[in-house]
Amino acid sequence: MSSPAIEKYYTAVQNIKERYVSNTYRFVDYREKVIDLLKRVTRVSVGTMEKVVR
């Protein structure tokens, strides 16, 4: 069974992927924004997991 934090992280990453890599948006046009967003989502997820593990 996976952690709720991991499931939320997956959902956030999937939402970013669907929004910016889909046919509606071009990743090239939003590359820096998407990379920054993925970094922030990852940082929050890792921080949450560190608190859950303690």
PASEBA-1860 file (N, C-alpha, C; in nm, 3 decimals):
! residues 54
1> MSSPAIEK> 0.085/-0.119/0.000/0.000/0.000/0.000/0.089/0.124/0.000 ~ 0.062/0.218/-0.088/0.146/0.338/-0.096/0.097/0.446/-0.001 ~ 0.186/0.535/0.030/0.157/0.646/0.120/0.067/0.748/0.051 ~ -0.023/0.814/0.124/-0.105/0.919/0.064/-0.021/1.031/0.003 ~ 0.093/1.063/0.065/0.180/1.168/0.011/0.234/1.128/-0.126 ~ 0.269/1.002/-0.141/0.319/0.953/-0.270/0.208/0.960/-0.374 ~ 0.086/0.922/-0.335/-0.025/0.928/-0.428/-0.052/1.071/-0.472 ~ -0.047/1.167/-0.381/-0.069/1.307/-0.415/0.042/1.358/-0.505
9> YYTAVQNI> 0.165/1.316/-0.479/0.277/1.355/-0.563/0.256/1.303/-0.705 ~ 0.216/1.180/-0.717/0.192/1.121/-0.848/0.083/1.199/-0.920 ~ -0.023/1.232/-0.848/-0.132/1.306/-0.908/-0.085/1.443/-0.954 ~ -0.005/1.512/-0.875/0.047/1.644/-0.913/0.133/1.633/-1.038 ~ 0.220/1.535/-1.041/0.307/1.516/-1.157/0.223/1.481/-1.281 ~ 0.125/1.395/-1.263/0.039/1.359/-1.376/-0.037/1.482/-1.427 ~ -0.086/1.566/-1.337/-0.157/1.686/-1.379/-0.067/1.780/-1.457 ~ 0.055/1.796/-1.412/0.152/1.880/-1.483/0.177/1.822/-1.622
17> KERYVSNT> 0.198/1.692/-1.625/0.224/1.626/-1.753/0.107/1.644/-1.849 ~ -0.013/1.621/-1.801/-0.130/1.632/-1.886/-0.151/1.775/-1.934 ~ -0.122/1.871/-1.848/-0.144/2.011/-1.885/-0.041/2.063/-1.985 ~ 0.084/2.030/-1.962/0.190/2.091/-2.041/0.246/2.003/-2.151 ~ 0.221/1.874/-2.147/0.277/1.786/-2.249/0.166/1.736/-2.342 ~ 0.045/1.775/-2.312/-0.067/1.734/-2.398/-0.065/1.813/-2.528 ~ -0.158/1.784/-2.615/-0.167/1.855/-2.741/-0.210/2.001/-2.723 ~ -0.276/2.031/-2.611/-0.325/2.166/-2.588/-0.211/2.264/-2.564
25> YRFVDYRE> -0.111/2.223/-2.489/0.003/2.308/-2.458/0.129/2.248/-2.516 ~ 0.221/2.332/-2.552/0.349/2.283/-2.603/0.454/2.297/-2.493 ~ 0.516/2.185/-2.458/0.616/2.185/-2.352/0.726/2.286/-2.380 ~ 0.765/2.298/-2.505/0.874/2.389/-2.542/0.841/2.532/-2.500 ~ 0.717/2.570/-2.515/0.676/2.707/-2.481/0.677/2.732/-2.330 ~ 0.663/2.628/-2.251/0.653/2.642/-2.106/0.762/2.567/-2.032 ~ 0.869/2.535/-2.100/0.973/2.448/-2.046/1.023/2.493/-1.908 ~ 1.067/2.617/-1.896/1.122/2.665/-1.768/1.016/2.664/-1.658
33> KVIDLLKR> 0.895/2.702/-1.692/0.786/2.702/-1.594/0.757/2.560/-1.545 ~ 0.753/2.465/-1.637/0.724/2.326/-1.602/0.836/2.269/-1.515 ~ 0.960/2.295/-1.551/1.073/2.245/-1.472/1.069/2.302/-1.331 ~ 1.042/2.431/-1.319/1.032/2.494/-1.187/0.918/2.433/-1.106 ~ 0.806/2.412/-1.170/0.691/2.353/-1.103/0.720/2.211/-1.055 ~ 0.785/2.132/-1.139/0.822/1.995/-1.100/0.921/1.996/-0.982 ~ 1.014/2.090/-0.982/1.107/2.100/-0.868/1.033/2.131/-0.739 ~ 0.938/2.225/-0.745/0.863/2.261/-0.625/0.776/2.146/-0.575
41> VTRVSVGT> 0.710/2.078/-0.667/0.626/1.964/-0.627/0.711/1.855/-0.564 ~ 0.827/1.829/-0.622/0.918/1.727/-0.568/0.968/1.766/-0.430 ~ 1.006/1.893/-0.414/1.057/1.941/-0.285/0.951/1.925/-0.176 ~ 0.828/1.962/-0.205/0.720/1.950/-0.108/0.693/1.803/-0.075 ~ 0.694/1.718/-0.176/0.670/1.576/-0.154/0.778/1.514/-0.067 ~ 0.903/1.545/-0.095/1.014/1.491/-0.016/1.004/1.541/0.127 ~ 0.975/1.669/0.144/0.959/1.725/0.279/0.847/1.659/0.356 ~ 0.738/1.632/0.287/0.624/1.563/0.351/0.663/1.423/0.393
49> MEKVVR> 0.731/1.351/0.305/0.772/1.214/0.338/0.872/1.212/0.454 ~ 0.961/1.310/0.461/1.054/1.315/0.573/0.979/1.331/0.705 ~ 0.874/1.412/0.706/0.795/1.430/0.827/0.714/1.305/0.861 ~ 0.664/1.237/0.760/0.584/1.116/0.783/0.671/1.005/0.838 ~ 0.793/0.993/0.790/0.884/0.885/0.832/0.931/0.906/0.976 ~ 0.945/1.029/1.018/0.993/1.056/1.155/0.898/1.011/1.257
END
